Amino acid sequence: MSVFRPDWLTARPIAHRGLHEATKGIIENSATAAQLAIEKRCAIECDVQLSADGEAIVFHDFTLERLTSASGRVDERTSRELCALTLTGSQDHPLPLADFCTLIGKRTPLICEIKSRFDGDLRLAERTAAIAKAYAGPMAIKSFDPQIMAHLHSHRKAFGIRYLPLGVVAMADYGSADDESKNGIRLDAAMRHRLVHFLHYRESMPDFLSYNVQDMPHAVPFLCRHGIGLPVMAWTVKTEEDWANARQWADQAIFEGPIMT
């Protein structure tokens, strides 16, 4: 396997959903949070969801309640409707990924996470790839869903993303505490086993791994990093202990709060 690992991928601490702080009106995945991350010379991690009209929208949750005054599923509203909403406690609005890329303007690396219900829907993956193809800045794509990453990997030349790093997000436990399960996702025992033990590797063929810092040290990131040579990012780093763990077991931190390089 030839691992594509450009120097920029882990060169800077990565601000989780931008440098956000809700108490100051700086909301996750917003333009303001992205701009602040750029000013602090951090890379940016963002999430994308699919709108009803097939657009990639920078937004973490599958539903609207936590981050806006609206309710219901994100994928039941058009991109125009979503972008008209205001992020709670701020003046920012959700942005299409293409506009988010324009805002960043190649000034810092962007790590884009494709959210998935593990239902075989590949539309968001393909739309994200199309936007990445058109963007000239440093950008990588990742997902918890190995089917999405396998699809992008096997079609990366056709999608025009041959030199775009593609990664997998993983952790040691996909049980009921998993954030994804709160949004209606149901992973059966076989899928959980496959995810925990990284048994999708031959299909997903990631260029990098994003792994839960709370589960480090762990055989999966250790072997990926030292056996295969994959860059490893640790998420989500919030405390001094997390930072120390990330420094020892990963190549870079995806963090919230103060920057501790």
C-alpha positions in Angstrom: 0.0 0.0 0.0 1.2 3.5 -0.8 0.1 5.9 1.9 -0.6 9.5 0.8 0.5 11.7 3.7 1.3 15.3 2.7 3.3 17.3 5.3 0.4 19.7 5.9 -1.9 16.9 7.1 -0.6 16.8 10.7 1.6 20.0 10.7 -0.8 22.1 12.8 -3.2 21.4 15.8 -6.6 20.8 14.3 -9.5 22.9 15.8 -12.5 20.6 16.3 -15.3 22.2 14.3 -13.3 25.4 14.3 -12.2 27.4 17.4 -15.7 27.6 19.0 -16.9 28.9 22.3 -20.6 29.1 22.7 -20.6 31.3 25.7 -18.9 34.0 23.6 -21.3 33.5 20.6 -18.8 31.5 18.6 -20.6 28.4 17.5 -19.2 25.1 16.2 -18.8 24.7 12.4 -19.5 28.4 11.9 -17.7 31.0 9.8 -16.6 32.8 13.0 -15.1 29.7 14.5 -13.3 29.0 11.2 -11.9 32.5 11.0 -10.6 32.4 14.6 -8.9 29.1 13.9 -7.2 30.6 10.9 -6.0 33.6 13.0 -4.6 31.2 15.6 -2.8 29.2 12.8 -4.8 26.0 13.4 -6.1 23.6 10.9 -9.9 23.1 10.9 -12.0 20.0 11.2 -15.6 20.4 10.1 -18.6 18.1 9.6 -21.0 17.9 6.7 -24.6 16.8 6.4 -26.8 16.3 3.4 -29.6 18.7 2.6 -32.9 17.7 1.0 -31.7 19.0 -2.4 -28.4 17.1 -2.2 -26.1 19.8 -1.0 -23.2 19.3 1.5 -23.9 21.6 4.5 -21.4 22.3 7.3 -23.3 21.1 10.3 -22.6 18.3 12.8 -26.0 17.0 14.1 -28.5 15.0 12.1 -31.3 17.2 13.6 -31.6 20.9 14.1 -32.7 21.3 17.8 -29.3 21.6 19.5 -27.8 24.3 17.3 -30.8 26.3 15.9 -34.3 27.3 17.0 -35.7 25.0 14.4 -36.5 21.3 14.8 -36.5 18.2 12.6 -34.0 16.4 10.4 -31.4 18.3 8.5 -31.9 16.2 5.4 -35.6 17.2 5.2 -34.8 20.8 4.5 -33.3 22.4 1.4 -29.9 24.1 1.4 -31.6 27.4 1.1 -33.8 26.7 4.1 -30.8 25.5 6.2 -28.6 28.4 5.3 -31.4 30.8 6.3 -31.4 29.5 9.9 -29.3 31.2 12.6 -27.0 29.3 14.8 -28.2 29.7 18.4 -26.5 32.4 20.3 -24.8 33.9 17.3 -25.2 35.9 14.1 -23.8 33.0 12.0 -25.7 30.7 9.6 -25.0 27.2 8.4 -22.9 27.3 5.3 -22.7 25.0 2.2 -19.3 23.3 2.2 -18.4 25.1 -1.1 -18.9 28.5 0.6 -17.0 27.2 3.7 -14.0 26.4 1.5 -14.2 29.8 -0.2 -14.2 31.4 3.3 -11.1 29.4 4.3 -9.5 30.3 1.0 -6.5 27.9 1.2 -5.2 29.6 4.3 -5.2 26.5 6.5 -5.8 22.8 6.0 -9.4 21.6 6.2 -10.3 18.1 7.5 -13.9 17.4 6.4 -15.9 14.6 8.2 -18.8 13.1 6.2 -21.6 12.2 8.7 -23.4 9.0 8.0 -26.4 7.0 9.2 -24.6 3.8 7.9 -27.5 3.3 5.5 -25.6 2.9 2.2 -26.5 6.5 1.0 -23.4 7.7 -0.9 -24.8 11.0 -2.2 -23.1 13.2 0.5 -19.8 11.5 -0.2 -20.0 12.1 -3.9 -21.1 15.8 -3.4 -18.2 16.3 -0.9 -15.8 14.8 -3.4 -17.0 17.1 -6.2 -16.5 20.2 -3.9 -13.0 18.9 -2.9 -12.1 18.4 -6.6 -12.9 22.1 -7.2 -11.0 23.4 -4.2 -7.4 24.2 -4.6 -6.5 24.3 -0.9 -5.2 21.6 1.4 -8.1 19.4 2.2 -8.8 15.8 3.5 -11.9 13.8 3.9 -12.8 11.3 6.6 -15.8 9.4 8.0 -16.8 6.8 10.6 -18.5 4.9 7.8 -16.0 2.6 6.0 -18.4 2.1 3.1 -18.2 5.8 2.4 -14.4 5.8 2.5 -14.2 2.6 0.4 -16.4 4.2 -2.2 -14.2 7.3 -2.3 -11.0 5.3 -2.4 -12.1 3.0 -5.2 -13.3 5.9 -7.3 -10.8 8.6 -6.3 -9.4 8.9 -9.8 -12.8 9.2 -11.4 -13.9 11.7 -8.8 -10.8 13.8 -9.4 -9.5 13.4 -5.8 -6.5 11.2 -6.5 -4.2 13.2 -4.3 -6.8 14.0 -1.6 -6.0 12.3 1.8 -8.9 9.9 2.7 -9.2 8.8 6.3 -11.3 6.8 8.8 -12.6 7.9 12.1 -12.6 5.2 14.7 -12.8 4.3 18.4 -12.6 1.2 20.6 -16.3 1.1 21.6 -19.4 1.5 19.4 -22.0 0.7 22.1 -25.0 2.6 23.3 -22.9 5.5 24.4 -21.8 6.2 20.8 -22.9 9.7 19.8 -24.1 8.4 16.4 -26.6 6.1 18.0 -28.5 9.0 19.5 -29.5 10.0 15.9 -31.3 6.8 15.0 -28.3 4.8 13.8 -28.5 1.1 14.7 -25.2 -0.8 14.3 -25.6 -4.5 14.6 -23.1 -6.7 16.4 -21.3 -7.8 13.3 -20.8 -4.2 12.2 -19.6 -3.1 15.6 -17.1 -6.0 15.6 -15.9 -5.0 12.1 -15.5 -1.3 13.2 -13.8 -2.0 16.5 -11.2 -4.4 15.0 -10.7 -2.4 11.8 -11.7 -5.3 9.6 -12.8 -3.0 6.8 -9.1 -2.0 6.2 -8.8 -3.8 2.8 -11.8 -1.9 1.5 -11.5 1.5 3.1 -7.6 1.7 2.6 -7.3 4.9 4.6 -4.4 7.4 4.2 -4.8 8.4 7.8 -6.6 7.5 11.0 -8.6 9.7 13.4 -8.9 7.9 16.7 -10.6 8.6 20.1 -8.0 10.0 22.5 -9.9 8.4 25.4 -9.1 4.9 23.9 -5.4 5.5 23.5 -3.2 3.6 23.8 -4.8 1.0 21.6 -3.6 -1.7 19.2 -5.4 -0.2 16.2 -3.9 3.3 16.1 -0.5 1.9 17.3 -0.3 -0.6 14.5 -1.6 1.8 11.9 0.9 4.4 12.9 4.0 2.2 13.4 3.2 -0.8 11.2 1.6 0.8 8.2 2.8 4.3 8.5 -0.6 6.0 8.7 -0.7 9.5 10.3 -2.8 9.3 13.4 -5.0 12.2 14.7 -6.4 12.0 18.3 -9.9 13.3 18.9 -11.3 15.1 20.9 -8.5 16.5 23.0 -9.9 18.8 25.7 -7.7 18.5 28.8 -4.0 18.5 29.7 -4.1 14.8 30.2 -5.7 14.4 26.7 -2.9 16.5 25.2 -0.2 14.4 26.9 -1.9 11.3 25.5 -2.1 12.7 22.0 1.6 13.7 22.1 2.6 10.2 23.0 0.3 8.1 20.8 -0.7 10.3 17.8 0.8 12.7 15.3 -1.6 15.5 15.9 -4.5 16.6 18.1 -8.1 17.5 17.1 -8.8 19.7 20.0 -11.3 22.0 21.8 -10.3 24.7 24.2 -6.8 26.2 24.7 -4.1 25.3 22.2 -1.4 23.3 24.0 1.2 22.3 21.4 
